[in-house]
């Protein structure tokens, strides 16, 4: 999603564009799986599974691009951003039984993977567009959480971000996006930093689910 733009930014001229593209598409795939699995769990038919996979995978990135004025959004300009979520929808439609048997909470697991990857790539793209530090972190969080919010609303569930009993969700994404922005502004950014930030978000989200970590509530 950010490959073409990054190629034009001198400060990251040595960045491995293939790695960036891979991270973005893996995030799309993970989010599509989470959307498709939720659709199956809700009893949706084929069109519903495909639709929920697509909006979950592409929603956050489209919101980010529109906020940045990057038109048309990459999701509409690169065929892989359609092929990958459709492939994930097919995998989910055919193999959801195997996935559900082998993984305890597959929707949350794949959602956590997409959360980390999109927090990283969203913050990178916002930074490359010259957005302020706070703005870049915010756009990274929107990119990471937007697809999941749309998924839950369409499936008639309360979004994780707003659920009173939710484990940490936006906070891990904020941590990952902040790592990217700090590294970017100190000329320390690299593809390895993006991978590391995504892994940290993923690990924090899984730890929050495992040990029931929650954000503070009003006193």
matplotlib code that plots the C-alpha trace (Angstrom):
import matplotlib.pyplot as plt

x = [0.0, 2.9, 5.4, 5.0, 5.1, 8.1, 10.1, 9.9, 11.0, 14.7, 14.9, 13.8, 15.4, 17.1, 13.9, 13.0, 9.9, 9.1, 9.0, 6.7, 4.3, 4.4, 3.5, 0.6, -0.8, -0.3, -2.3, -5.0, -5.1, -5.4, -8.1, -10.0, -9.8, -11.2, -14.1, -14.8, -14.7, -17.1, -19.4, -19.4, -20.0, -23.0, -24.4, -23.9, -24.1, -21.4, -22.0, -22.0, -18.7, -17.1, -18.5, -17.4, -13.9, -13.5, -14.7, -12.6, -9.5, -9.8, -11.9, -9.0, -6.7, -9.4, -10.1, -6.4, -5.9, -9.0, -7.7, -4.3, -5.9, -4.3, -6.9, -7.9, -7.1, -4.6, -7.3, -8.9, -5.6, -3.8, -5.4, -3.6, -5.7, -8.8, -7.2, -5.8, -9.0, -11.0, -8.5, -8.9, -12.7, -12.4, -10.1, -12.6, -15.7, -14.1, -11.8, -13.5, -14.1, -10.4, -9.5, -12.0, -10.8, -7.1, -7.3, -9.1, -10.1, -9.3, -11.3, -9.4, -6.1, -6.2, -7.6, -4.5, -2.2, -3.9, -4.0, -0.2, 0.6, -1.8, -0.7, 2.8, 2.1, -0.5, 1.9, 4.6, 2.3, 1.1, 4.7, 5.7, 2.9, 4.4, 1.7, 2.5, 3.8, 0.5, -1.5, 0.7, 0.1, -3.7, -3.9, -1.9, -4.5, -7.4, -5.8, -5.4, -8.9, -11.1, -11.6, -12.5, -15.0, -16.8, -16.7, -18.3, -20.9, -22.0, -22.1, -24.3, -21.7, -20.4, -16.9, -14.0, -12.8, -16.0, -16.9, -16.9, -15.4, -12.8, -9.2, -6.6, -7.2, -6.5, -3.7, -1.4, -2.0, -1.0, 2.2, 3.1, 2.3, 4.3, 7.3, 7.2, 6.8, 9.6, 11.9, 10.9, 11.5, 14.9, 16.1, 16.1, 13.2, 13.7, 11.7, 12.9, 11.4, 8.1, 8.2, 9.2, 6.4, 3.9, 5.1, 4.9, 1.3, 0.4, 2.0, 0.4, -3.0, -2.6, -1.3, -4.3, -6.6, -4.7, -4.3, -7.5, -5.7, -8.2, -7.9, -8.7, -12.3, -13.5, -13.4]
y = [0.0, 2.4, 1.0, 3.7, 6.5, 5.2, 4.9, 8.7, 9.5, 10.1, 9.4, 5.8, 5.2, 2.0, 0.5, -2.9, -2.2, -6.0, -6.3, -3.3, -4.7, -8.1, -6.7, -4.7, -7.7, -10.1, -7.6, -7.5, -11.3, -11.6, -9.0, -10.7, -14.1, -12.5, -11.0, -14.2, -16.3, -13.9, -14.1, -17.9, -17.8, -15.5, -17.9, -15.6, -17.2, -16.8, -13.2, -12.2, -14.0, -12.3, -8.9, -9.0, -10.3, -7.4, -4.6, -5.8, -6.2, -2.9, -0.6, 0.7, 1.3, 3.2, 5.4, 6.2, 7.1, 9.3, 11.1, 11.6, 12.7, 9.8, 9.3, 6.9, 4.7, 1.9, -0.7, 0.5, 0.9, -2.4, -5.7, -7.6, -5.7, -7.4, -10.8, -11.3, -10.8, -12.8, -15.6, -15.3, -15.4, -18.6, -20.2, -19.3, -20.5, -23.9, -24.4, -22.6, -25.9, -26.8, -23.3, -23.3, -26.7, -25.8, -22.3, -21.3, -17.8, -17.5, -14.2, -12.4, -14.1, -13.0, -9.6, -9.1, -9.9, -7.3, -4.8, -4.9, -4.8, -2.0, 0.1, -0.1, 0.5, 3.2, 5.2, 4.9, 6.2, 9.1, 10.0, 9.9, 12.3, 14.8, 14.5, 15.7, 13.2, 13.0, 12.9, 10.0, 8.0, 8.7, 7.7, 4.5, 3.6, 4.4, 2.3, -0.6, -0.4, 0.8, -2.5, -4.3, -1.6, -1.9, -5.7, -5.8, -3.1, -5.0, -8.3, -6.6, -6.9, -4.2, -3.2, -4.3, -0.7, 0.4, -2.7, -2.1, -5.6, -5.3, -6.2, -3.7, -3.0, 0.6, 0.9, -1.7, -0.1, 3.2, 1.7, 0.3, 3.5, 5.5, 3.3, 3.9, 7.6, 8.0, 5.9, 7.8, 11.2, 10.2, 8.7, 5.2, 3.7, 0.5, -2.5, -4.3, -1.6, -2.0, -5.8, -5.3, -2.8, -5.1, -8.0, -5.9, -4.9, -8.5, -9.7, -7.0, -7.8, -11.5, -10.9, -8.6, -11.4, -14.0, -12.1, -10.0, -6.6, -3.8, 0.0, 2.1, 3.1, 6.4, 6.5]
z = [0.0, 0.7, -1.7, -4.4, -2.0, 0.0, -3.2, -3.6, 0.0, 0.2, 3.9, 3.3, -0.1, 1.2, 2.5, 1.3, -0.7, -1.0, 2.8, 3.1, 0.5, 2.1, 5.6, 4.1, 2.2, 5.2, 7.3, 4.6, 4.6, 8.4, 8.7, 5.9, 7.7, 10.9, 9.0, 7.1, 10.3, 12.1, 9.1, 9.2, 13.0, 12.4, 9.8, 6.7, 3.2, 0.5, -0.3, 3.3, 4.0, 1.0, 1.9, 5.5, 4.5, 2.1, 4.4, 7.3, 5.2, 3.3, 5.6, 7.7, 4.8, 2.8, 5.8, 6.2, 2.6, 2.5, 5.6, 4.0, 0.7, -1.2, -3.9, -5.2, -2.1, -2.8, -2.3, -5.6, -7.5, -6.9, -7.9, -5.1, -2.5, -4.0, -4.8, -1.3, 0.7, -1.8, -1.3, 2.4, 2.0, 0.0, 2.6, 5.3, 3.4, 2.7, 5.7, 8.6, 10.4, 10.4, 11.5, 14.4, 15.6, 15.6, 17.1, 20.3, 19.3, 15.6, 15.0, 17.7, 16.8, 13.1, 14.2, 16.4, 13.5, 11.3, 14.1, 14.5, 10.8, 9.9, 12.9, 11.5, 7.9, 8.6, 10.8, 8.1, 5.3, 7.5, 8.4, 4.7, 4.0, 6.4, 9.0, 12.6, 15.1, 16.9, 13.7, 12.3, 15.5, 15.3, 11.6, 12.4, 15.1, 12.7, 10.1, 12.5, 14.2, 11.4, 9.6, 12.8, 13.8, 10.5, 10.7, 14.2, 13.3, 10.1, 12.1, 14.7, 17.4, 19.7, 18.4, 20.6, 20.8, 22.6, 24.5, 28.3, 28.9, 26.0, 26.6, 25.4, 21.7, 20.7, 23.2, 21.7, 18.2, 19.7, 21.1, 17.7, 15.8, 18.3, 17.8, 14.1, 14.4, 16.9, 14.7, 11.6, 13.2, 14.5, 11.1, 12.7, 10.6, 8.6, 7.5, 10.6, 12.8, 11.1, 11.7, 15.3, 16.0, 14.4, 16.6, 19.7, 19.0, 18.3, 21.5, 23.6, 22.2, 22.8, 26.4, 27.1, 26.1, 28.0, 31.3, 31.0, 30.8, 30.4, 30.1, 33.2, 33.8, 35.3, 39.1]

ax = plt.figure().add_subplot(projection="3d")
ax.plot(x, y, z, "-o")
ax.set_aspect("equal")
plt.show()
